[in-house]
Amino acid sequence: MGDPQQALNDWVSSLHPDLPEVAAAIVNSQAEAPARISNAYRELLSGYRIDRADLIKITTVLDPTVEYHGVVTAHDIPFVSLCAHHLLPFFGHVAMAYQPGAMILGIGKLPRLVEMRARRFQIQEFLARDLCDDLMDAVRARGAFVRTTAQHLCVCGRGPNKQEVWNTTTYARGSLGTWRDLPAASVGG
């Protein structure tokens, strides 16, 4: 594969080829960077090593003759992810709600699902969709709703350079598919 340190040095030098002194200063400060960078990305992308089937633990199997009329919610679940478009972090909070069908998921599994999905290359819209699908498919919920609110470094630190921008995405399926009918408080809004 070649020398990771040399590859990093070459990449840094290519960023500012007209300013070799800047590249040299950066390269000189990066003696342990390849290992540090590898460890950071291993942690940021640890969601790929988590199997959803191992994560989902059912707390209660519901009586199929009795319909559960409640909604289970969790909100203000923090996350950090990597933008699949720019390889830059985005971070924020998730609110999720589901109407149980055949079973009730252990409540502590909701933040773990967020961690599993966020710790991957991701786009915010798909993060909401994937979490919603997890609730519908793995937990067999009757309905699911997910809202993600995040700041993206690709918006804050480049491109538009707007540090105040928060983006919100929603995704809903099943009995909660008409998300506009949900009271804001039911998902922490």
LUMPA-690302 format. One record per residue (C-alpha): residue in three letters; z, x, y. Coordinates in Angstrom, 2 decimals. Example, Ala and Ser with C-alpha at 12.3 -4.5 7.8 and 13.67 -1.06 7.14 Angstrom:
# residues 2
residuo; w; u; v
ALA; 7.80; 12.30; -4.50
SER; 7.14; 13.67; -1.06
***
This chain:
# residues 189
residuo; w; u; v
MET; 0.00; 0.00; 0.00
GLY; 0.41; 2.96; 2.32
ASP; 3.25; 4.08; 4.49
PRO; 4.98; 1.08; 6.14
GLN; 6.27; 3.25; 9.00
GLN; 2.77; 4.52; 9.76
ALA; 1.36; 0.99; 9.55
LEU; 4.00; -0.20; 12.04
ASN; 3.30; 2.76; 14.35
ASP; -0.44; 2.07; 14.23
TRP; 0.10; -1.62; 14.98
VAL; 2.43; -0.89; 17.93
SER; -0.07; 1.64; 19.29
SER; -2.87; -0.92; 19.05
LEU; -0.95; -3.36; 21.28
HIS; -1.31; -1.14; 24.37
PRO; -4.01; 1.46; 23.62
ASP; -4.35; 2.20; 27.34
LEU; -0.61; 3.03; 27.64
PRO; 0.15; 5.64; 24.95
GLU; 3.51; 6.52; 26.52
VAL; 4.71; 2.92; 26.01
ALA; 3.62; 2.97; 22.37
ALA; 5.27; 6.37; 21.85
ALA; 8.57; 5.15; 23.31
ILE; 8.52; 2.09; 21.05
VAL; 7.56; 4.11; 17.95
ASN; 10.34; 6.66; 18.63
SER; 12.93; 3.85; 18.72
GLN; 11.74; 2.34; 15.45
ALA; 12.75; 4.93; 12.83
GLU; 14.31; 2.32; 10.49
ALA; 12.16; -0.60; 11.60
PRO; 10.11; -1.24; 8.44
ALA; 13.23; -1.85; 6.31
ARG; 14.94; -3.83; 9.09
ILE; 11.83; -5.95; 9.66
SER; 11.40; -6.55; 5.92
ASN; 15.03; -7.65; 5.57
ALA; 14.74; -9.97; 8.56
TYR; 11.61; -11.67; 7.24
ARG; 13.08; -11.88; 3.73
GLU; 15.96; -13.88; 5.23
LEU; 13.76; -15.95; 7.57
LEU; 11.49; -16.88; 4.64
SER; 14.22; -17.37; 2.02
GLY; 13.28; -21.05; 1.61
TYR; 10.41; -20.05; -0.67
ARG; 12.97; -18.83; -3.23
ILE; 14.77; -22.19; -3.38
ASP; 13.64; -24.75; -5.92
ARG; 14.11; -28.31; -4.68
ALA; 14.98; -29.47; -8.21
ASP; 17.90; -27.03; -8.31
LEU; 19.05; -28.15; -4.87
ILE; 19.04; -31.92; -5.37
LYS; 22.32; -33.07; -6.88
ILE; 22.90; -36.78; -7.14
THR; 26.35; -38.03; -6.21
THR; 25.99; -41.62; -7.39
VAL; 23.49; -43.55; -9.44
LEU; 23.31; -47.06; -8.02
ASP; 23.39; -50.28; -10.00
PRO; 19.73; -51.34; -10.19
THR; 20.70; -55.01; -9.98
VAL; 22.41; -54.60; -6.60
GLU; 20.40; -53.60; -3.53
TYR; 22.07; -51.05; -1.27
HIS; 21.70; -52.28; 2.33
GLY; 23.08; -49.24; 4.16
VAL; 21.44; -46.17; 5.62
VAL; 22.70; -42.62; 5.12
THR; 22.24; -40.41; 8.18
ALA; 22.87; -36.83; 9.22
HIS; 22.05; -35.41; 12.63
ASP; 22.39; -32.27; 14.71
ILE; 21.50; -30.15; 11.67
PRO; 20.50; -26.78; 13.17
PHE; 17.52; -24.83; 11.88
VAL; 15.42; -21.74; 12.55
SER; 11.86; -21.50; 11.28
LEU; 8.75; -19.37; 11.76
CYS; 5.67; -20.86; 13.36
ALA; 2.82; -20.64; 10.86
HIS; 0.35; -20.26; 13.75
HIS; 1.95; -17.38; 15.69
LEU; 4.60; -15.97; 13.32
LEU; 7.17; -16.52; 16.08
PRO; 10.46; -18.38; 15.63
PHE; 11.11; -21.96; 16.59
PHE; 14.54; -23.50; 16.39
GLY; 16.34; -26.74; 17.02
HIS; 17.96; -29.67; 15.26
VAL; 17.04; -32.23; 12.63
ALA; 18.19; -35.83; 12.36
MET; 17.49; -37.58; 9.10
ALA; 18.15; -40.98; 7.63
TYR; 17.42; -42.54; 4.28
GLN; 17.98; -45.88; 2.62
PRO; 19.07; -45.16; -0.95
GLY; 17.05; -46.58; -3.78
ALA; 18.20; -45.61; -7.26
MET; 20.69; -42.94; -6.18
ILE; 22.73; -41.41; -3.39
LEU; 22.29; -37.73; -2.67
GLY; 25.33; -35.51; -2.15
ILE; 25.76; -35.54; 1.65
GLY; 26.00; -31.73; 1.82
LYS; 22.52; -31.48; 0.36
LEU; 20.88; -32.80; 3.53
PRO; 21.54; -29.62; 5.55
ARG; 20.52; -27.57; 2.52
LEU; 17.20; -29.42; 2.33
VAL; 16.66; -28.60; 6.02
GLU; 17.43; -24.93; 5.35
MET; 15.08; -24.82; 2.35
ARG; 12.18; -26.35; 4.32
ALA; 12.80; -24.50; 7.61
ARG; 13.10; -21.03; 6.04
ARG; 9.34; -20.87; 5.47
PHE; 6.21; -20.48; 7.54
GLN; 6.12; -23.95; 9.02
ILE; 4.84; -26.17; 11.76
GLN; 7.27; -28.65; 13.22
GLU; 5.23; -31.71; 12.27
PHE; 5.12; -30.64; 8.62
LEU; 8.84; -29.83; 8.61
ALA; 9.56; -33.48; 9.44
ARG; 7.01; -34.68; 6.88
ASP; 8.25; -32.40; 4.10
LEU; 11.88; -33.46; 4.58
CYS; 10.88; -37.11; 4.59
ASP; 8.87; -36.58; 1.39
ASP; 11.85; -34.83; -0.23
LEU; 14.02; -37.89; 0.40
MET; 11.40; -40.32; -0.84
ASP; 10.15; -38.39; -3.86
ALA; 13.12; -36.38; -5.19
VAL; 15.87; -38.83; -4.24
ARG; 13.68; -41.93; -4.75
ALA; 14.86; -43.42; -1.46
ARG; 13.60; -46.84; -0.40
GLY; 12.94; -45.45; 3.06
ALA; 13.29; -42.21; 4.99
PHE; 13.08; -41.11; 8.62
VAL; 13.23; -37.56; 10.01
ARG; 13.22; -36.40; 13.63
THR; 12.98; -32.71; 14.57
THR; 13.63; -31.41; 18.07
ALA; 12.82; -27.77; 18.69
GLN; 12.00; -25.00; 21.10
HIS; 9.13; -22.68; 20.18
LEU; 8.95; -19.06; 21.27
CYS; 5.17; -19.43; 21.23
VAL; 5.65; -21.90; 24.14
CYS; 8.68; -20.26; 25.80
GLY; 7.66; -16.61; 25.69
ARG; 3.87; -16.65; 25.77
GLY; 1.05; -19.08; 26.44
PRO; 2.54; -21.77; 28.69
ASN; 5.70; -19.67; 29.31
LYS; 7.84; -22.80; 29.74
GLN; 11.40; -22.15; 28.59
GLU; 12.55; -25.73; 29.25
VAL; 10.17; -27.43; 26.80
TRP; 11.64; -29.16; 23.75
ASN; 9.23; -30.72; 21.27
THR; 10.11; -33.73; 19.14
THR; 8.33; -34.83; 15.99
THR; 9.11; -37.78; 13.74
TYR; 8.02; -38.86; 10.31
ALA; 8.95; -42.03; 8.45
ARG; 8.15; -43.65; 5.11
GLY; 9.04; -46.73; 3.10
SER; 11.56; -49.22; 4.44
LEU; 12.22; -46.94; 7.43
GLY; 8.52; -46.51; 8.12
THR; 8.77; -48.66; 11.24
TRP; 10.91; -46.02; 12.96
ARG; 10.59; -47.67; 16.34
ASP; 12.85; -50.43; 15.03
LEU; 15.68; -48.00; 14.23
PRO; 18.53; -47.91; 16.73
ALA; 18.65; -44.45; 18.31
ALA; 22.30; -44.08; 17.31
SER; 21.43; -44.46; 13.62
VAL; 19.82; -41.02; 13.63
GLY; 21.92; -39.35; 16.28
GLY; 19.69; -40.17; 19.27
***
